[in-house]
Amino acid sequence: MSKIGIIMGSKSDLPVMQDAIDILKGFDIEIEVDIVSAHRTPEKLFDYGKNAHTRGIKVIIAGAGGAAHLPGMVASLSPLPVIGVPVKSSNSIDGWDSVLSILQMPGGVPVATVALNGAKNAGILAAQILGSSDQCILDKIMVYKEGLKAKVIDSAKDL
Ligand code: RP5
């Protein structure tokens, strides 16, 4: 079965990355979650990037903060699409460190970067990628979008 790999640089990223976990569980999509630090477990990073595609993972969501090299390094090693989540892990420069170090990839090694702390959208985007070749997931995405629309319409009723 197809699954999504979710990795983060530290357990301290989990409160942010939980949004990706929750939305994917809501779509009944299988996930594999792990902590992989680009700087502190480089061998594990190499192994993950080289082998994730061999065990049914189709998309990787990678979240990290600060000098956030995890998504880019995984993208350099893996043939899979990588979605990067910049995590605001320090207050010093408001998360710009995370955003810029994930966003500014060189040509040829893409990382689809979502907003700061945007793990929910990372999960939805990963589901949409799977859904492009899986009608059951695509149907769930369409239901989800109908739900978004209904909420906005409802919110206008009691103005
Ligand atoms: C990054 O450093 C992690 O992704 C995390 O956002 C940040 C802080 O990590 P800890 O010091 O909390 O382990 O590598």
Backbone and ligand atoms as CSV (ligand in chain L), in Angstrom:
chain,resi,resn,atom,element,x,y,z
A,1,MET,N,N,0.854,-1.213,0.000
A,1,MET,CA,C,0.000,0.000,0.000
A,1,MET,C,C,0.883,1.254,0.000
A,2,SER,N,N,0.399,2.299,-0.685
A,2,SER,CA,C,1.133,3.564,-0.722
A,2,SER,C,C,1.107,4.233,0.635
A,3,LYS,N,N,2.214,4.837,1.014
A,3,LYS,CA,C,2.199,5.590,2.269
A,3,LYS,C,C,3.012,6.866,2.139
A,4,ILE,N,N,2.807,7.729,3.116
A,4,ILE,CA,C,3.516,9.009,3.174
A,4,ILE,C,C,4.531,8.919,4.304
A,5,GLY,N,N,5.746,9.325,4.014
A,5,GLY,CA,C,6.762,9.408,5.056
A,5,GLY,C,C,6.768,10.806,5.660
A,6,ILE,N,N,6.715,10.878,6.973
A,6,ILE,CA,C,6.789,12.177,7.662
A,6,ILE,C,C,8.013,12.144,8.566
A,7,ILE,N,N,8.942,13.052,8.314
A,7,ILE,CA,C,10.133,13.120,9.159
A,7,ILE,C,C,10.302,14.551,9.666
A,8,MET,N,N,10.979,14.641,10.798
A,8,MET,CA,C,11.242,15.966,11.383
A,8,MET,C,C,12.603,15.936,12.059
A,9,GLY,N,N,13.200,17.124,12.175
A,9,GLY,CA,C,14.564,17.203,12.679
A,9,GLY,C,C,14.707,16.957,14.161
A,10,SER,N,N,13.610,17.104,14.895
A,10,SER,CA,C,13.676,16.957,16.344
A,10,SER,C,C,12.284,16.649,16.853
A,11,LYS,N,N,12.206,15.984,17.999
A,11,LYS,CA,C,10.886,15.748,18.595
A,11,LYS,C,C,10.220,17.067,18.959
A,12,SER,N,N,11.022,18.125,19.124
A,12,SER,CA,C,10.440,19.432,19.433
A,12,SER,C,C,9.638,19.993,18.249
A,13,ASP,N,N,9.797,19.396,17.061
A,13,ASP,CA,C,9.003,19.804,15.890
A,13,ASP,C,C,7.624,19.142,15.868
A,14,LEU,N,N,7.435,18.136,16.728
A,14,LEU,CA,C,6.203,17.331,16.655
A,14,LEU,C,C,4.913,18.133,16.827
A,15,PRO,N,N,4.844,19.111,17.742
A,15,PRO,CA,C,3.581,19.862,17.867
A,15,PRO,C,C,3.150,20.515,16.548
A,16,VAL,N,N,4.115,20.943,15.746
A,16,VAL,CA,C,3.789,21.508,14.425
A,16,VAL,C,C,3.460,20.380,13.441
A,17,MET,N,N,4.303,19.353,13.413
A,17,MET,CA,C,4.136,18.293,12.416
A,17,MET,C,C,2.903,17.431,12.674
A,18,GLN,N,N,2.380,17.512,13.889
A,18,GLN,CA,C,1.178,16.740,14.229
A,18,GLN,C,C,0.016,17.079,13.289
A,19,ASP,N,N,-0.019,18.316,12.796
A,19,ASP,CA,C,-1.101,18.708,11.869
A,19,ASP,C,C,-1.079,17.859,10.598
A,20,ALA,N,N,0.126,17.521,10.119
A,20,ALA,CA,C,0.225,16.662,8.925
A,20,ALA,C,C,-0.220,15.243,9.271
A,21,ILE,N,N,0.196,14.788,10.439
A,21,ILE,CA,C,-0.191,13.440,10.883
A,21,ILE,C,C,-1.716,13.344,10.982
A,22,ASP,N,N,-2.312,14.355,11.618
A,22,ASP,CA,C,-3.762,14.314,11.856
A,22,ASP,C,C,-4.559,14.342,10.545
A,23,ILE,N,N,-4.150,15.218,9.626
A,23,ILE,CA,C,-4.954,15.336,8.395
A,23,ILE,C,C,-4.823,14.057,7.563
A,24,LEU,N,N,-3.639,13.460,7.548
A,24,LEU,CA,C,-3.452,12.230,6.762
A,24,LEU,C,C,-4.191,11.057,7.407
A,25,LYS,N,N,-4.198,11.020,8.735
A,25,LYS,CA,C,-4.989,9.972,9.406
A,25,LYS,C,C,-6.466,10.161,9.084
A,26,GLY,N,N,-6.898,11.438,9.001
A,26,GLY,CA,C,-8.294,11.729,8.656
A,26,GLY,C,C,-8.671,11.231,7.271
A,27,PHE,N,N,-7.695,11.177,6.374
A,27,PHE,CA,C,-7.928,10.654,5.016
A,27,PHE,C,C,-7.687,9.137,4.953
A,28,ASP,N,N,-7.389,8.538,6.095
A,28,ASP,CA,C,-7.077,7.089,6.153
A,28,ASP,C,C,-5.885,6.715,5.281
A,29,ILE,N,N,-4.914,7.598,5.244
A,29,ILE,CA,C,-3.698,7.314,4.472
A,29,ILE,C,C,-2.621,6.816,5.431
A,30,GLU,N,N,-1.968,5.754,5.023
A,30,GLU,CA,C,-0.934,5.170,5.884
A,30,GLU,C,C,0.277,6.113,5.956
A,31,ILE,N,N,0.805,6.280,7.157
A,31,ILE,CA,C,1.973,7.148,7.335
A,31,ILE,C,C,3.071,6.407,8.088
A,32,GLU,N,N,4.282,6.878,7.874
A,32,GLU,CA,C,5.428,6.383,8.645
A,32,GLU,C,C,6.111,7.623,9.205
A,33,VAL,N,N,6.192,7.730,10.518
A,33,VAL,CA,C,6.712,8.947,11.154
A,33,VAL,C,C,8.045,8.637,11.827
A,34,ASP,N,N,9.006,9.558,11.659
A,34,ASP,CA,C,10.315,9.326,12.279
A,34,ASP,C,C,11.001,10.668,12.563
A,35,ILE,N,N,11.983,10.624,13.434
A,35,ILE,CA,C,12.842,11.789,13.681
A,35,ILE,C,C,14.162,11.530,12.959
A,36,VAL,N,N,14.534,12.464,12.094
A,36,VAL,CA,C,15.790,12.343,11.346
A,36,VAL,C,C,16.452,13.719,11.363
A,37,SER,N,N,17.591,13.829,11.973
A,37,SER,CA,C,18.263,15.126,12.038
A,37,SER,C,C,19.397,15.203,11.012
A,38,ALA,N,N,19.320,16.239,10.167
A,38,ALA,CA,C,20.369,16.394,9.140
A,38,ALA,C,C,21.747,16.561,9.769
A,39,HIS,N,N,21.785,17.234,10.897
A,39,HIS,CA,C,23.084,17.563,11.484
A,39,HIS,C,C,23.521,16.600,12.564
A,40,ARG,N,N,22.534,15.972,13.250
A,40,ARG,CA,C,22.888,15.141,14.400
A,40,ARG,C,C,22.804,13.644,14.105
A,41,THR,N,N,22.047,13.264,13.062
A,41,THR,CA,C,22.026,11.842,12.649
A,41,THR,C,C,22.223,11.769,11.131
A,42,PRO,N,N,23.357,12.241,10.639
A,42,PRO,CA,C,23.525,12.299,9.179
A,42,PRO,C,C,23.492,10.932,8.507
A,43,GLU,N,N,23.962,9.887,9.206
A,43,GLU,CA,C,23.930,8.547,8.596
A,43,GLU,C,C,22.471,8.080,8.416
A,44,LYS,N,N,21.653,8.382,9.441
A,44,LYS,CA,C,20.228,8.011,9.351
A,44,LYS,C,C,19.547,8.779,8.219
A,45,LEU,N,N,19.901,10.049,8.071
A,45,LEU,CA,C,19.380,10.862,6.973
A,45,LEU,C,C,19.716,10.224,5.631
A,46,PHE,N,N,20.967,9.809,5.470
A,46,PHE,CA,C,21.414,9.212,4.203
A,46,PHE,C,C,20.625,7.933,3.937
A,47,ASP,N,N,20.507,7.103,4.956
A,47,ASP,CA,C,19.781,5.837,4.802
A,47,ASP,C,C,18.309,6.101,4.442
A,48,TYR,N,N,17.703,7.076,5.123
A,48,TYR,CA,C,16.293,7.401,4.863
A,48,TYR,C,C,16.115,7.873,3.416
A,49,GLY,N,N,16.938,8.829,3.017
A,49,GLY,CA,C,16.803,9.385,1.673
A,49,GLY,C,C,17.030,8.353,0.582
A,50,LYS,N,N,17.957,7.451,0.810
A,50,LYS,CA,C,18.285,6.441,-0.202
A,50,LYS,C,C,17.241,5.340,-0.285
A,51,ASN,N,N,16.539,5.065,0.829
A,51,ASN,CA,C,15.717,3.858,0.883
A,51,ASN,C,C,14.222,4.062,1.069
A,52,ALA,N,N,13.767,5.278,1.347
A,52,ALA,CA,C,12.339,5.479,1.631
A,52,ALA,C,C,11.458,4.928,0.502
A,53,HIS,N,N,11.869,5.130,-0.746
A,53,HIS,CA,C,11.031,4.705,-1.879
A,53,HIS,C,C,10.940,3.183,-2.004
A,54,THR,N,N,11.841,2.460,-1.351
A,54,THR,CA,C,11.833,0.989,-1.492
A,54,THR,C,C,10.819,0.325,-0.566
A,55,ARG,N,N,10.215,1.090,0.357
A,55,ARG,CA,C,9.257,0.471,1.272
A,55,ARG,C,C,7.854,1.075,1.163
A,56,GLY,N,N,7.502,1.552,-0.023
A,56,GLY,CA,C,6.120,1.962,-0.291
A,56,GLY,C,C,5.822,3.417,-0.038
A,57,ILE,N,N,6.817,4.166,0.432
A,57,ILE,CA,C,6.595,5.607,0.606
A,57,ILE,C,C,6.560,6.257,-0.781
A,58,LYS,N,N,5.553,7.124,-0.985
A,58,LYS,CA,C,5.393,7.781,-2.293
A,58,LYS,C,C,5.705,9.274,-2.237
A,59,VAL,N,N,5.533,9.864,-1.069
A,59,VAL,CA,C,5.810,11.292,-0.874
A,59,VAL,C,C,6.444,11.439,0.507
A,60,ILE,N,N,7.418,12.345,0.605
A,60,ILE,CA,C,8.056,12.602,1.903
A,60,ILE,C,C,7.689,14.017,2.347
A,61,ILE,N,N,7.227,14.125,3.575
A,61,ILE,CA,C,7.042,15.436,4.211
A,61,ILE,C,C,8.165,15.581,5.227
A,62,ALA,N,N,8.942,16.644,5.095
A,62,ALA,CA,C,10.084,16.837,6.001
A,62,ALA,C,C,9.977,18.207,6.655
A,63,GLY,N,N,9.937,18.218,7.977
A,63,GLY,CA,C,9.845,19.475,8.708
A,63,GLY,C,C,11.084,19.703,9.550
A,64,ALA,N,N,11.540,20.951,9.578
A,64,ALA,CA,C,12.711,21.273,10.401
A,64,ALA,C,C,12.744,22.772,10.636
A,65,GLY,N,N,13.510,23.150,11.664
A,65,GLY,CA,C,13.621,24.565,11.973
A,65,GLY,C,C,15.062,25.026,12.022
A,66,GLY,N,N,15.235,26.333,12.075
A,66,GLY,CA,C,16.583,26.903,12.124
A,66,GLY,C,C,17.310,26.714,10.797
A,67,ALA,N,N,18.548,26.243,10.874
A,67,ALA,CA,C,19.297,25.905,9.657
A,67,ALA,C,C,18.719,24.593,9.139
A,68,ALA,N,N,17.572,24.706,8.475
A,68,ALA,CA,C,16.715,23.544,8.219
A,68,ALA,C,C,17.136,22.807,6.950
A,69,HIS,N,N,18.161,21.995,7.065
A,69,HIS,CA,C,18.724,21.326,5.894
A,69,HIS,C,C,18.079,19.974,5.601
A,70,LEU,N,N,17.207,19.522,6.509
A,70,LEU,CA,C,16.626,18.180,6.335
A,70,LEU,C,C,15.853,18.007,5.021
A,71,PRO,N,N,14.878,18.879,4.706
A,71,PRO,CA,C,14.129,18.648,3.465
A,71,PRO,C,C,15.030,18.664,2.221
A,72,GLY,N,N,15.908,19.614,2.148
A,72,GLY,CA,C,16.775,19.718,0.972
A,72,GLY,C,C,17.720,18.535,0.833
A,73,MET,N,N,18.269,18.079,1.929
A,73,MET,CA,C,19.180,16.938,1.855
A,73,MET,C,C,18.438,15.662,1.481
A,74,VAL,N,N,17.226,15.497,2.044
A,74,VAL,CA,C,16.433,14.318,1.664
A,74,VAL,C,C,16.097,14.388,0.174
A,75,ALA,N,N,15.747,15.600,-0.297
A,75,ALA,CA,C,15.439,15.758,-1.728
A,75,ALA,C,C,16.656,15.433,-2.589
A,76,SER,N,N,17.842,15.711,-2.066
A,76,SER,CA,C,19.056,15.423,-2.853
A,76,SER,C,C,19.308,13.924,-2.968
A,77,LEU,N,N,18.799,13.161,-2.004
A,77,LEU,CA,C,19.094,11.728,-1.944
A,77,LEU,C,C,17.969,10.852,-2.502
A,78,SER,N,N,16.737,11.368,-2.467
A,78,SER,CA,C,15.578,10.526,-2.788
A,78,SER,C,C,14.994,10.870,-4.147
A,79,PRO,N,N,14.458,9.870,-4.867
A,79,PRO,CA,C,13.749,10.159,-6.122
A,79,PRO,C,C,12.301,10.615,-5.878
A,80,LEU,N,N,11.847,10.587,-4.619
A,80,LEU,CA,C,10.449,10.918,-4.304
A,80,LEU,C,C,10.231,12.427,-4.214
A,81,PRO,N,N,8.983,12.878,-4.435
A,81,PRO,CA,C,8.687,14.285,-4.182
A,81,PRO,C,C,8.810,14.584,-2.687
A,82,VAL,N,N,9.412,15.731,-2.380
A,82,VAL,CA,C,9.613,16.125,-0.979
A,82,VAL,C,C,8.868,17.437,-0.728
A,83,ILE,N,N,8.067,17.438,0.322
A,83,ILE,CA,C,7.377,18.649,0.756
A,83,ILE,C,C,8.062,19.131,2.028
A,84,GLY,N,N,8.503,20.382,2.017
A,84,GLY,CA,C,9.233,20.921,3.160
A,84,GLY,C,C,8.333,21.769,4.048
A,85,VAL,N,N,8.434,21.556,5.340
A,85,VAL,CA,C,7.684,22.369,6.304
A,85,VAL,C,C,8.670,23.167,7.150
A,86,PRO,N,N,8.737,24.482,6.937
A,86,PRO,CA,C,9.596,25.298,7.805
A,86,PRO,C,C,8.945,25.408,9.190
A,87,VAL,N,N,9.677,24.999,10.207
A,87,VAL,CA,C,9.163,25.045,11.575
A,87,VAL,C,C,9.771,26.251,12.280
A,88,LYS,N,N,8.907,27.020,12.918
A,88,LYS,CA,C,9.419,28.175,13.666
A,88,LYS,C,C,9.931,27.678,15.011
A,89,SER,N,N,11.216,27.409,15.071
A,89,SER,CA,C,11.747,26.774,16.279
A,89,SER,C,C,12.483,27.752,17.186
A,90,SER,N,N,12.728,28.959,16.718
A,90,SER,CA,C,13.319,29.956,17.609
A,90,SER,C,C,12.681,31.297,17.310
A,91,ASN,N,N,12.693,32.157,18.292
A,91,ASN,CA,C,12.047,33.453,18.100
A,91,ASN,C,C,13.003,34.491,17.534
A,92,SER,N,N,14.280,34.132,17.426
A,92,SER,CA,C,15.280,35.151,17.132
A,92,SER,C,C,15.030,35.896,15.817
A,93,ILE,N,N,14.728,35.170,14.735
A,93,ILE,CA,C,14.458,35.870,13.468
A,93,ILE,C,C,13.122,35.407,12.886
A,94,ASP,N,N,12.183,35.132,13.791
A,94,ASP,CA,C,10.785,34.889,13.415
A,94,ASP,C,C,10.567,33.757,12.414
A,95,GLY,N,N,11.455,32.792,12.364
A,95,GLY,CA,C,11.264,31.655,11.466
A,95,GLY,C,C,11.780,31.861,10.061
A,96,TRP,N,N,12.337,33.050,9.798
A,96,TRP,CA,C,12.874,33.284,8.445
A,96,TRP,C,C,14.030,32.346,8.133
A,97,ASP,N,N,14.778,31.978,9.170
A,97,ASP,CA,C,15.872,31.020,8.977
A,97,ASP,C,C,15.330,29.716,8.384
A,98,SER,N,N,14.250,29.215,8.990
A,98,SER,CA,C,13.655,27.952,8.516
A,98,SER,C,C,13.098,28.111,7.097
A,99,VAL,N,N,12.360,29.189,6.878
A,99,VAL,CA,C,11.715,29.396,5.568
A,99,VAL,C,C,12.764,29.454,4.455
A,100,LEU,N,N,13.752,30.308,4.650
A,100,LEU,CA,C,14.698,30.530,3.549
A,100,LEU,C,C,15.587,29.311,3.309
A,101,SER,N,N,15.943,28.607,4.376
A,101,SER,CA,C,16.837,27.465,4.153
A,101,SER,C,C,16.100,26.286,3.513
A,102,ILE,N,N,14.774,26.262,3.585
A,102,ILE,CA,C,14.032,25.189,2.899
A,102,ILE,C,C,13.607,25.633,1.498
A,103,LEU,N,N,13.260,26.909,1.386
A,103,LEU,CA,C,12.708,27.432,0.121
A,103,LEU,C,C,13.744,27.574,-0.992
A,104,GLN,N,N,14.924,28.017,-0.647
A,104,GLN,CA,C,15.871,28.465,-1.680
A,104,GLN,C,C,16.742,27.317,-2.217
A,105,MET,N,N,16.084,26.313,-2.794
A,105,MET,CA,C,16.811,25.161,-3.323
A,105,MET,C,C,17.399,25.461,-4.704
A,106,PRO,N,N,18.511,24.822,-5.014
A,106,PRO,CA,C,19.084,25.024,-6.354
A,106,PRO,C,C,18.240,24.323,-7.420
A,107,GLY,N,N,18.283,24.840,-8.641
A,107,GLY,CA,C,17.578,24.214,-9.758
A,107,GLY,C,C,17.970,22.748,-9.888
A,108,GLY,N,N,16.981,21.895,-10.088
A,108,GLY,CA,C,17.238,20.469,-10.247
A,108,GLY,C,C,16.914,19.650,-9.013
A,109,VAL,N,N,16.803,20.319,-7.854
A,109,VAL,CA,C,16.526,19.583,-6.601
A,109,VAL,C,C,15.356,20.279,-5.889
A,110,PRO,N,N,14.139,20.027,-6.372
A,110,PRO,CA,C,13.004,20.765,-5.802
A,110,PRO,C,C,12.574,20.283,-4.419
A,111,VAL,N,N,12.155,21.249,-3.607
A,111,VAL,CA,C,11.408,20.964,-2.378
A,111,VAL,C,C,10.168,21.848,-2.442
A,112,ALA,N,N,8.987,21.223,-2.376
A,112,ALA,CA,C,7.735,21.987,-2.398
A,112,ALA,C,C,7.523,22.543,-0.991
A,113,THR,N,N,7.825,23.823,-0.829
A,113,THR,CA,C,7.821,24.414,0.515
A,113,THR,C,C,6.467,25.028,0.839
A,114,VAL,N,N,5.910,24.635,1.973
A,114,VAL,CA,C,4.653,25.221,2.435
A,114,VAL,C,C,4.966,26.375,3.393
A,115,ALA,N,N,3.923,26.984,3.922
A,115,ALA,CA,C,4.090,28.150,4.794
A,115,ALA,C,C,4.770,27.771,6.114
A,116,LEU,N,N,5.235,28.769,6.814
A,116,LEU,CA,C,5.819,28.554,8.143
A,116,LEU,C,C,4.803,27.814,9.027
A,117,ASN,N,N,5.247,26.709,9.588
A,117,ASN,CA,C,4.387,25.845,10.422
A,117,ASN,C,C,3.194,25.284,9.631
A,118,GLY,N,N,3.325,25.214,8.320
A,118,GLY,CA,C,2.195,24.815,7.464
A,118,GLY,C,C,2.067,23.308,7.258
A,119,ALA,N,N,2.192,22.552,8.324
A,119,ALA,CA,C,2.183,21.084,8.191
A,119,ALA,C,C,0.842,20.544,7.706
A,120,LYS,N,N,-0.241,21.234,8.048
A,120,LYS,CA,C,-1.554,20.775,7.580
A,120,LYS,C,C,-1.601,20.780,6.047
A,121,ASN,N,N,-1.162,21.893,5.458
A,121,ASN,CA,C,-1.152,21.956,3.995
A,121,ASN,C,C,-0.180,20.946,3.397
A,122,ALA,N,N,0.919,20.675,4.088
A,122,ALA,CA,C,1.850,19.648,3.604
A,122,ALA,C,C,1.137,18.302,3.529
A,123,GLY,N,N,0.338,18.000,4.554
A,123,GLY,CA,C,-0.406,16.741,4.551
A,123,GLY,C,C,-1.422,16.684,3.429
A,124,ILE,N,N,-2.125,17.790,3.220
A,124,ILE,CA,C,-3.134,17.819,2.150
A,124,ILE,C,C,-2.459,17.676,0.779
A,125,LEU,N,N,-1.368,18.399,0.598
A,125,LEU,CA,C,-0.656,18.319,-0.688
A,125,LEU,C,C,-0.148,16.899,-0.941
A,126,ALA,N,N,0.381,16.263,0.083
A,126,ALA,CA,C,0.855,14.880,-0.068
A,126,ALA,C,C,-0.309,13.958,-0.444
A,127,ALA,N,N,-1.460,14.167,0.200
A,127,ALA,CA,C,-2.640,13.356,-0.128
A,127,ALA,C,C,-3.071,13.602,-1.576
A,128,GLN,N,N,-2.994,14.862,-2.013
A,128,GLN,CA,C,-3.379,15.175,-3.393
A,128,GLN,C,C,-2.444,14.508,-4.398
A,129,ILE,N,N,-1.168,14.443,-4.052
A,129,ILE,CA,C,-0.213,13.772,-4.954
A,129,ILE,C,C,-0.581,12.291,-5.077
A,130,LEU,N,N,-0.869,11.658,-3.937
A,130,LEU,CA,C,-1.313,10.250,-3.997
A,130,LEU,C,C,-2.632,10.151,-4.748
A,131,GLY,N,N,-3.513,11.128,-4.511
A,131,GLY,CA,C,-4.845,11.101,-5.116
A,131,GLY,C,C,-4.826,11.227,-6.627
A,132,SER,N,N,-3.752,11.778,-7.178
A,132,SER,CA,C,-3.698,11.917,-8.640
A,132,SER,C,C,-3.650,10.556,-9.325
A,133,SER,N,N,-3.319,9.499,-8.578
A,133,SER,CA,C,-3.354,8.151,-9.167
A,133,SER,C,C,-4.134,7.177,-8.284
A,134,ASP,N,N,-4.999,7.713,-7.418
A,134,ASP,CA,C,-5.788,6.851,-6.530
A,134,ASP,C,C,-7.172,7.492,-6.351
A,135,GLN,N,N,-8.166,6.942,-7.046
A,135,GLN,CA,C,-9.497,7.564,-7.066
A,135,GLN,C,C,-10.118,7.661,-5.671
A,136,CYS,N,N,-9.838,6.673,-4.831
A,136,CYS,CA,C,-10.427,6.665,-3.491
A,136,CYS,C,C,-9.931,7.883,-2.689
A,137,ILE,N,N,-8.636,8.167,-2.783
A,137,ILE,CA,C,-8.077,9.334,-2.071
A,137,ILE,C,C,-8.595,10.617,-2.715
A,138,LEU,N,N,-8.672,10.626,-4.052
A,138,LEU,CA,C,-9.178,11.815,-4.750
A,138,LEU,C,C,-10.606,12.139,-4.303
A,139,ASP,N,N,-11.414,11.101,-4.136
A,139,ASP,CA,C,-12.794,11.310,-3.669
A,139,ASP,C,C,-12.787,11.963,-2.284
A,140,LYS,N,N,-11.886,11.509,-1.423
A,140,LYS,CA,C,-11.821,12.091,-0.066
A,140,LYS,C,C,-11.388,13.557,-0.108
A,141,ILE,N,N,-10.482,13.874,-1.019
A,141,ILE,CA,C,-10.041,15.273,-1.161
A,141,ILE,C,C,-11.222,16.141,-1.618
A,142,MET,N,N,-12.013,15.594,-2.538
A,142,MET,CA,C,-13.158,16.372,-3.027
A,142,MET,C,C,-14.181,16.594,-1.918
A,143,VAL,N,N,-14.400,15.583,-1.099
A,143,VAL,CA,C,-15.309,15.731,0.046
A,143,VAL,C,C,-14.757,16.779,1.007
A,144,TYR,N,N,-13.443,16.723,1.244
A,144,TYR,CA,C,-12.797,17.693,2.144
A,144,TYR,C,C,-13.009,19.119,1.630
A,145,LYS,N,N,-12.839,19.299,0.321
A,145,LYS,CA,C,-12.992,20.643,-0.249
A,145,LYS,C,C,-14.450,21.107,-0.176
A,146,GLU,N,N,-15.365,20.179,-0.352
A,146,GLU,CA,C,-16.787,20.537,-0.187
A,146,GLU,C,C,-17.032,21.001,1.248
A,147,GLY,N,N,-16.366,20.346,2.208
A,147,GLY,CA,C,-16.499,20.733,3.613
A,147,GLY,C,C,-15.988,22.140,3.857
A,148,LEU,N,N,-14.883,22.490,3.226
A,148,LEU,CA,C,-14.340,23.852,3.356
A,148,LEU,C,C,-15.347,24.870,2.836
A,149,LYS,N,N,-15.907,24.521,1.680
A,149,LYS,CA,C,-16.867,25.441,1.054
A,149,LYS,C,C,-18.091,25.615,1.955
A,150,ALA,N,N,-18.603,24.498,2.482
A,150,ALA,CA,C,-19.802,24.555,3.325
A,150,ALA,C,C,-19.556,25.413,4.564
A,151,LYS,N,N,-18.370,25.326,5.139
A,151,LYS,CA,C,-18.058,26.117,6.340
A,151,LYS,C,C,-18.131,27.616,6.034
A,152,VAL,N,N,-17.593,28.013,4.892
A,152,VAL,CA,C,-17.618,29.436,4.535
A,152,VAL,C,C,-19.052,29.893,4.300
A,153,ILE,N,N,-19.806,29.075,3.567
A,153,ILE,CA,C,-21.202,29.443,3.279
A,153,ILE,C,C,-21.986,29.554,4.598
A,154,ASP,N,N,-21.791,28.566,5.479
A,154,ASP,CA,C,-22.501,28.584,6.777
A,154,ASP,C,C,-22.124,29.813,7.597
A,155,SER,N,N,-20.843,30.178,7.547
A,155,SER,CA,C,-20.370,31.282,8.387
A,155,SER,C,C,-21.014,32.602,7.978
A,156,ALA,N,N,-21.516,32.672,6.751
A,156,ALA,CA,C,-22.132,33.911,6.265
A,156,ALA,C,C,-23.606,34.005,6.659
A,157,LYS,N,N,-24.146,32.896,7.203
A,157,LYS,CA,C,-25.594,32.852,7.453
A,157,LYS,C,C,-26.009,33.710,8.659
A,158,ASP,N,N,-25.111,33.803,9.660
A,158,ASP,CA,C,-25.515,34.536,10.878
A,158,ASP,C,C,-24.830,35.893,10.979
A,159,LEU,N,N,-24.618,36.526,9.852
A,159,LEU,CA,C,-23.981,37.858,9.884
A,159,LEU,C,C,-24.986,38.922,10.336
L,1,RP5,C1,C,16.294,21.654,14.129
L,1,RP5,O1,O,16.611,22.392,15.237
L,1,RP5,C2,C,15.024,20.921,14.463
L,1,RP5,O2,O,14.291,20.656,13.314
L,1,RP5,C3,C,14.317,21.848,15.408
L,1,RP5,O3,O,13.368,22.649,14.730
L,1,RP5,C4,C,15.441,22.745,15.934
L,1,RP5,C5,C,15.642,22.608,17.412
L,1,RP5,O4,O,15.895,21.267,17.743
L,1,RP5,P1,P,16.036,20.810,19.264
L,1,RP5,O5,O,17.176,21.593,19.837
L,1,RP5,O6,O,14.719,21.141,19.936
L,1,RP5,O7,O,16.277,19.329,19.222
L,1,RP5,O8,O,17.287,20.751,13.779
